[in-house]
Amino acid sequence: MKNRIAALRAERSWTQADLAQRIGVSRQSINAIETGKFDPSLPVAFRLAKLFSLTIEEIFDDD
């Protein structure tokens, strides 16, 4: 699944570790989500959306 997480994170000058800590997952999980190797669980997707003040659909694209 394509997503905008890397760009959103970069806009805030956060590392993968910074983002991981903010939503309670590992840095490896953030890397896997950003590269499309892993789709986040619904609770993680909601935490990302809330953190970035966006909807899930604005972050993820199932194209």
A tleap script that builds the chain and sets N, CA, C and O, in Angstrom:
source leaprc.protein.ff14SB
mol = sequence {
  NMET LYS ASN ARG ILE ALA ALA LEU ARG ALA
  GLU ARG SER TRP THR GLN ALA ASP LEU ALA
  GLN ARG ILE GLY VAL SER ARG GLN SER ILE
  ASN ALA ILE GLU THR GLY LYS PHE ASP PRO
  SER LEU PRO VAL ALA PHE ARG LEU ALA LYS
  LEU PHE SER LEU THR ILE GLU GLU ILE PHE
  ASP ASP CASP
}
set mol.1.N position { 0.833 -1.173 0.000 }
set mol.1.CA position { 0.000 0.000 0.000 }
set mol.1.C position { 0.882 1.242 0.000 }
set mol.1.O position { 1.781 1.374 0.830 }
set mol.2.N position { 0.623 2.141 -0.926 }
set mol.2.CA position { 1.389 3.383 -0.989 }
set mol.2.C position { 0.974 4.300 0.154 }
set mol.2.O position { -0.168 4.265 0.611 }
set mol.3.N position { 1.922 5.124 0.609 }
set mol.3.CA position { 1.599 6.066 1.679 }
set mol.3.C position { 2.517 7.281 1.606 }
set mol.3.O position { 3.519 7.294 0.891 }
set mol.4.N position { 2.136 8.297 2.372 }
set mol.4.CA position { 2.876 9.563 2.399 }
set mol.4.C position { 3.660 9.735 3.696 }
set mol.4.O position { 4.079 10.848 4.012 }
set mol.5.N position { 3.862 8.684 4.436 }
set mol.5.CA position { 4.452 8.806 5.768 }
set mol.5.C position { 5.858 9.406 5.717 }
set mol.5.O position { 6.174 10.289 6.514 }
set mol.6.N position { 6.696 8.950 4.810 }
set mol.6.CA position { 8.067 9.486 4.742 }
set mol.6.C position { 8.052 10.982 4.484 }
set mol.6.O position { 8.815 11.723 5.104 }
set mol.7.N position { 7.196 11.438 3.581 }
set mol.7.CA position { 7.124 12.872 3.273 }
set mol.7.C position { 6.579 13.659 4.460 }
set mol.7.O position { 7.095 14.728 4.787 }
set mol.8.N position { 5.547 13.138 5.100 }
set mol.8.CA position { 4.964 13.818 6.260 }
set mol.8.C position { 5.977 13.902 7.401 }
set mol.8.O position { 6.073 14.912 8.097 }
set mol.9.N position { 6.712 12.838 7.568 }
set mol.9.CA position { 7.740 12.792 8.611 }
set mol.9.C position { 8.853 13.789 8.298 }
set mol.9.O position { 9.325 14.498 9.188 }
set mol.10.N position { 9.270 13.842 7.040 }
set mol.10.CA position { 10.345 14.749 6.633 }
set mol.10.C position { 9.941 16.215 6.802 }
set mol.10.O position { 10.768 17.052 7.164 }
set mol.11.N position { 8.665 16.524 6.538 }
set mol.11.CA position { 8.180 17.893 6.718 }
set mol.11.C position { 8.378 18.381 8.155 }
set mol.11.O position { 8.536 19.576 8.407 }
set mol.12.N position { 8.365 17.433 9.083 }
set mol.12.CA position { 8.507 17.770 10.499 }
set mol.12.C position { 9.923 17.539 11.017 }
set mol.12.O position { 10.189 17.728 12.204 }
set mol.13.N position { 10.815 17.137 10.145 }
set mol.13.CA position { 12.210 16.828 10.494 }
set mol.13.C position { 12.306 15.742 11.564 }
set mol.13.O position { 13.163 15.800 12.446 }
set mol.14.N position { 11.413 14.746 11.475 }
set mol.14.CA position { 11.431 13.618 12.401 }
set mol.14.C position { 12.170 12.456 11.760 }
set mol.14.O position { 12.064 12.229 10.555 }
set mol.15.N position { 12.912 11.731 12.566 }
set mol.15.CA position { 13.512 10.478 12.099 }
set mol.15.C position { 12.453 9.389 12.191 }
set mol.15.O position { 11.384 9.588 12.767 }
set mol.16.N position { 12.766 8.246 11.618 }
set mol.16.CA position { 11.861 7.105 11.771 }
set mol.16.C position { 11.709 6.758 13.248 }
set mol.16.O position { 10.619 6.402 13.697 }
set mol.17.N position { 12.793 6.862 13.996 }
set mol.17.CA position { 12.745 6.561 15.437 }
set mol.17.C position { 11.848 7.554 16.170 }
set mol.17.O position { 11.104 7.163 17.070 }
set mol.18.N position { 11.908 8.836 15.796 }
set mol.18.CA position { 11.046 9.850 16.403 }
set mol.18.C position { 9.573 9.495 16.194 }
set mol.18.O position { 8.782 9.504 17.137 }
set mol.19.N position { 9.222 9.188 14.962 }
set mol.19.CA position { 7.840 8.852 14.643 }
set mol.19.C position { 7.412 7.579 15.367 }
set mol.19.O position { 6.314 7.505 15.918 }
set mol.20.N position { 8.280 6.593 15.359 }
set mol.20.CA position { 7.972 5.330 16.037 }
set mol.20.C position { 7.659 5.558 17.512 }
set mol.20.O position { 6.696 5.003 18.041 }
set mol.21.N position { 8.464 6.364 18.164 }
set mol.21.CA position { 8.251 6.640 19.582 }
set mol.21.C position { 6.924 7.361 19.798 }
set mol.21.O position { 6.224 7.077 20.770 }
set mol.22.N position { 6.571 8.275 18.925 }
set mol.22.CA position { 5.339 9.051 19.065 }
set mol.22.C position { 4.087 8.198 18.945 }
set mol.22.O position { 3.059 8.520 19.541 }
set mol.23.N position { 4.162 7.109 18.179 }
set mol.23.CA position { 2.963 6.275 18.013 }
set mol.23.C position { 3.087 4.894 18.664 }
set mol.23.O position { 2.170 4.077 18.575 }
set mol.24.N position { 4.208 4.644 19.308 }
set mol.24.CA position { 4.351 3.420 20.078 }
set mol.24.C position { 4.637 2.159 19.293 }
set mol.24.O position { 4.143 1.082 19.630 }
set mol.25.N position { 5.439 2.291 18.242 }
set mol.25.CA position { 5.878 1.114 17.477 }
set mol.25.C position { 7.393 1.171 17.336 }
set mol.25.O position { 8.023 2.131 17.780 }
set mol.26.N position { 7.977 0.154 16.725 }
set mol.26.CA position { 9.429 0.143 16.532 }
set mol.26.C position { 9.818 0.946 15.292 }
set mol.26.O position { 8.995 1.179 14.407 }
set mol.27.N position { 11.069 1.360 15.241 }
set mol.27.CA position { 11.583 2.049 14.062 }
set mol.27.C position { 11.506 1.135 12.842 }
set mol.27.O position { 11.241 1.586 11.728 }
set mol.28.N position { 11.739 -0.147 13.070 }
set mol.28.CA position { 11.672 -1.111 11.970 }
set mol.28.C position { 10.259 -1.178 11.381 }
set mol.28.O position { 10.090 -1.348 10.174 }
set mol.29.N position { 9.254 -1.043 12.242 }
set mol.29.CA position { 7.868 -1.035 11.761 }
set mol.29.C position { 7.614 0.178 10.878 }
set mol.29.O position { 6.971 0.061 9.836 }
set mol.30.N position { 8.110 1.337 11.283 }
set mol.30.CA position { 7.946 2.544 10.473 }
set mol.30.C position { 8.622 2.353 9.126 }
set mol.30.O position { 8.046 2.695 8.093 }
set mol.31.N position { 9.827 1.815 9.120 }
set mol.31.CA position { 10.534 1.570 7.872 }
set mol.31.C position { 9.738 0.633 6.974 }
set mol.31.O position { 9.612 0.886 5.776 }
set mol.32.N position { 9.206 -0.430 7.528 }
set mol.32.CA position { 8.447 -1.407 6.740 }
set mol.32.C position { 7.156 -0.798 6.193 }
set mol.32.O position { 6.766 -1.099 5.065 }
set mol.33.N position { 6.495 0.046 6.970 }
set mol.33.CA position { 5.276 0.711 6.495 }
set mol.33.C position { 5.620 1.698 5.382 }
set mol.33.O position { 4.956 1.725 4.345 }
set mol.34.N position { 6.653 2.505 5.597 }
set mol.34.CA position { 7.043 3.501 4.590 }
set mol.34.C position { 7.412 2.860 3.257 }
set mol.34.O position { 7.098 3.409 2.200 }
set mol.35.N position { 8.064 1.722 3.294 }
set mol.35.CA position { 8.516 1.073 2.061 }
set mol.35.C position { 7.465 0.138 1.465 }
set mol.35.O position { 7.704 -0.488 0.432 }
set mol.36.N position { 6.311 0.042 2.107 }
set mol.36.CA position { 5.229 -0.786 1.587 }
set mol.36.C position { 5.393 -2.271 1.823 }
set mol.36.O position { 4.654 -3.070 1.248 }
set mol.37.N position { 6.352 -2.661 2.661 }
set mol.37.CA position { 6.564 -4.071 2.959 }
set mol.37.C position { 5.563 -4.588 3.982 }
set mol.37.O position { 5.385 -5.797 4.137 }
set mol.38.N position { 4.911 -3.659 4.682 }
set mol.38.CA position { 4.013 -4.017 5.763 }
set mol.38.C position { 2.896 -2.993 5.807 }
set mol.38.O position { 3.148 -1.789 5.751 }
set mol.39.N position { 1.654 -3.469 5.908 }
set mol.39.CA position { 0.520 -2.568 6.085 }
set mol.39.C position { 0.240 -2.453 7.574 }
set mol.39.O position { 0.207 -3.465 8.275 }
set mol.40.N position { 0.038 -1.239 8.068 }
set mol.40.CA position { -0.171 -1.066 9.506 }
set mol.40.C position { -1.518 -1.617 9.949 }
set mol.40.O position { -2.460 -1.712 9.161 }
set mol.41.N position { -1.588 -1.972 11.206 }
set mol.41.CA position { -2.876 -2.359 11.773 }
set mol.41.C position { -3.772 -1.131 11.801 }
set mol.41.O position { -3.285 -0.006 11.686 }
set mol.42.N position { -5.058 -1.332 11.949 }
set mol.42.CA position { -5.983 -0.214 12.004 }
set mol.42.C position { -5.682 0.736 13.160 }
set mol.42.O position { -5.714 1.950 12.960 }
set mol.43.N position { -5.387 0.226 14.376 }
set mol.43.CA position { -5.039 1.158 15.455 }
set mol.43.C position { -3.800 2.008 15.142 }
set mol.43.O position { -3.764 3.187 15.494 }
set mol.44.N position { -2.802 1.439 14.497 }
set mol.44.CA position { -1.600 2.199 14.133 }
set mol.44.C position { -1.952 3.230 13.065 }
set mol.44.O position { -1.485 4.367 13.125 }
set mol.45.N position { -2.763 2.848 12.098 }
set mol.45.CA position { -3.178 3.801 11.063 }
set mol.45.C position { -3.930 4.974 11.686 }
set mol.45.O position { -3.721 6.122 11.291 }
set mol.46.N position { -4.799 4.698 12.651 }
set mol.46.CA position { -5.528 5.773 13.328 }
set mol.46.C position { -4.583 6.677 14.122 }
set mol.46.O position { -4.763 7.895 14.141 }
set mol.47.N position { -3.576 6.088 14.779 }
set mol.47.CA position { -2.611 6.907 15.526 }
set mol.47.C position { -1.818 7.809 14.591 }
set mol.47.O position { -1.560 8.970 14.910 }
set mol.48.N position { -1.429 7.272 13.428 }
set mol.48.CA position { -0.722 8.087 12.438 }
set mol.48.C position { -1.606 9.234 11.950 }
set mol.48.O position { -1.157 10.377 11.862 }
set mol.49.N position { -2.855 8.927 11.637 }
set mol.49.CA position { -3.773 9.956 11.152 }
set mol.49.C position { -3.963 11.046 12.199 }
set mol.49.O position { -3.951 12.233 11.873 }
set mol.50.N position { -4.135 10.651 13.434 }
set mol.50.CA position { -4.329 11.632 14.502 }
set mol.50.C position { -3.071 12.484 14.679 }
set mol.50.O position { -3.165 13.703 14.819 }
set mol.51.N position { -1.914 11.860 14.673 }
set mol.51.CA position { -0.658 12.582 14.858 }
set mol.51.C position { -0.447 13.621 13.759 }
set mol.51.O position { -0.014 14.740 14.035 }
set mol.52.N position { -0.753 13.250 12.511 }
set mol.52.CA position { -0.544 14.154 11.388 }
set mol.52.C position { -1.763 15.043 11.110 }
set mol.52.O position { -1.731 15.860 10.191 }
set mol.53.N position { -2.828 14.891 11.891 }
set mol.53.CA position { -4.078 15.660 11.702 }
set mol.53.C position { -4.630 15.493 10.288 }
set mol.53.O position { -5.054 16.456 9.649 }
set mol.54.N position { -4.612 14.252 9.821 }
set mol.54.CA position { -5.131 13.903 8.506 }
set mol.54.C position { -6.049 12.697 8.643 }
set mol.54.O position { -6.069 12.038 9.683 }
set mol.55.N position { -6.807 12.411 7.591 }
set mol.55.CA position { -7.586 11.178 7.586 }
set mol.55.C position { -6.674 10.034 7.125 }
set mol.55.O position { -5.624 10.265 6.525 }
set mol.56.N position { -7.085 8.831 7.410 }
set mol.56.CA position { -6.325 7.664 6.960 }
set mol.56.C position { -6.204 7.684 5.431 }
set mol.56.O position { -5.155 7.355 4.877 }
set mol.57.N position { -7.289 8.073 4.762 }
set mol.57.CA position { -7.286 8.114 3.300 }
set mol.57.C position { -6.310 9.146 2.743 }
set mol.57.O position { -5.821 8.991 1.624 }
set mol.58.N position { -6.025 10.188 3.503 }
set mol.58.CA position { -5.074 11.194 3.053 }
set mol.58.C position { -3.626 10.716 3.196 }
set mol.58.O position { -2.720 11.265 2.569 }
set mol.59.N position { -3.419 9.695 4.022 }
set mol.59.CA position { -2.073 9.162 4.233 }
set mol.59.C position { -1.810 7.937 3.377 }
set mol.59.O position { -0.723 7.785 2.820 }
set mol.60.N position { -2.808 7.056 3.271 }
set mol.60.CA position { -2.640 5.781 2.575 }
set mol.60.C position { -3.458 5.727 1.293 }
set mol.60.O position { -4.573 6.242 1.222 }
set mol.61.N position { -2.876 5.091 0.283 }
set mol.61.CA position { -3.546 4.904 -1.010 }
set mol.61.C position { -3.427 3.435 -1.384 }
set mol.61.O position { -2.321 2.907 -1.503 }
set mol.62.N position { -4.566 2.773 -1.570 }
set mol.62.CA position { -4.533 1.340 -1.869 }
set mol.62.C position { -4.361 1.053 -3.360 }
set mol.62.O position { -4.657 -0.051 -3.817 }
set mol.63.N position { -3.894 2.023 -4.103 }
set mol.63.CA position { -3.691 1.898 -5.543 }
set mol.63.C position { -2.724 0.820 -5.895 }
set mol.63.O position { -2.451 0.597 -7.074 }
savepdb mol mol.pdb
quit
